Amino acid sequence: MAPATKNARFHYRIYDGDDTHDLTHIHPVPHLLCSNSQPQDKRYRDTFRETFSAVNAKTHNDVMAKVSHPCIKCGKPVKDTIKSPMVYLRLPEPMVIVMAMPSCGGRICDAQILNDMQVMGSQKVERLRMEKDAYLQ
């Protein structure tokens, strides 16, 4: 019988002004998240959300200790970081890469930071696609 959990590496990339800081923690995740279950499946999504929230709660103080700059949008004092996970739990060594950016906690700043993260993620995917196409030619 397969174990109920599997250890996964959570690698936080913390954007702090012009600097970036890295932080890695190992946490057990439910085996369901490392299986061939589909992310569109409600059970998978609920399990991931629950797991990611628990890991973020455990790592919160360590992440915040790496932040020394104010909110990246308005310059007010930081209350939290906005996090965006890139999930690679189906790999032989499961991992989640988490982008974290400091925020004052204001709704407008949070929305702008989330938008910036989506743009950054899309640009990285496009760069990887172009590198792959160039390699295959």
N, C-alpha and C positions, 0 to 999 in steps of 0.2 A: 504494500500500500504506500502511495506517495505521501511525503510529509505535508502537513497542513500549511507550512510556510517555507519560504526560501529567502535567504539573505540577499539584499539588493543594496547597491552602492547609490547613495544620494549625493551627487556632486553639485554644490551650490556655487554659482558664479555671481558674486556680489559686485554690482556696479556702484562705485562710490566716487562721485565727481569724475575726474579723469583717470582714476585708479580702478583696478578690479582686484578682488580678493577671492580666493578659492577656499572652500571648506568641504570636507568629505565626511560623511557618516555612513555607517552600515546599519541597516534596519531590516527586520524580517517583514516580508510582505506575504499576503495570502497567495497560495499556489495558483489560484484562479487567475491572478493578474499576470502570471508568467506562462500561462497555458495558451492554447489557440482560441480562447474566448475572444469574441469580437468587442472592440471598444464601443460599438453602437448598442450592445446589449445592456439593458438597464441594470442588471445585477453587477456586471463588470464596472459600469460607471459609478454606481453607488459604493461598491467596494473600494474602487480607486479613490474616490473623493474622501471616504472615511479614513483610508490608510494615509493619504497625502496630508490630510488635516492633522492626524496624530503625529506624523513625522515632523511636520512644521512646528507643532506645539513643542515637541522635544528639542528641536534645534533652534528655536526662536532666539534665545539669549545668545547663543554662539554667533548667529547671523547678525544680530543687532550690535554685537561687540565689534564687528568688522566695519560698521558704518560710522564715518566721522564727518561726513558732509551733510548739509541740509537737504530738504526735498529737492529733487532734481528739476522740478517744474516751477515752484514758487519761491524757494529759498527759506521756507518756514522750517522750524525744528522737525526732525523726523519722529514719527510715531510708530511706524512699521515699515516693512518692505513689501512691495507687490511682487508676487512670485508667479512665474510661468514655467510649468514643467514640460520637458521634452522626454517622452517615455520610451525606454528601450528595455522593457522587462522580459521580452521573449528571447533575448540574447542568452548564450550559455552562461555568461556572468551578468545577470540583470542589473540595469542601472537606470537612474532618472537624473537628467541634467536639469538643474533649476536655475533660471535667470532670476535674480532678485535685485530690485531697484528701490532706493529709499523714497518714502512718501510721507507727506504731512498727514495723510489720512483724509484729506478733502476729496469729495466726490469728483470734482473736475480734474484735479491732479491725478487721482487714481485712474480715471478713464483715459486721460492723455498718456499716462505711463503704460497702461495696457495696450493702447494703440501702438505706441512706440515699440513695445515688445513684439507685437504681431508683425510690424514692418521689418524689424531686425530678423525675426525668424524667417520671414518670406525671402528676404535678401540672402540669407545664408543658404536656404534651400536652392534658390536660383543659382548661386555661385557654385554649389556642389553639382548641380545638374550640368552647368556649363563645363566644369572641370571633367566630369564623367564623359560628356560628349567629345571634348577635345582629346581625352585619353583613348576613346574608342575609334577615333579617325585614323 
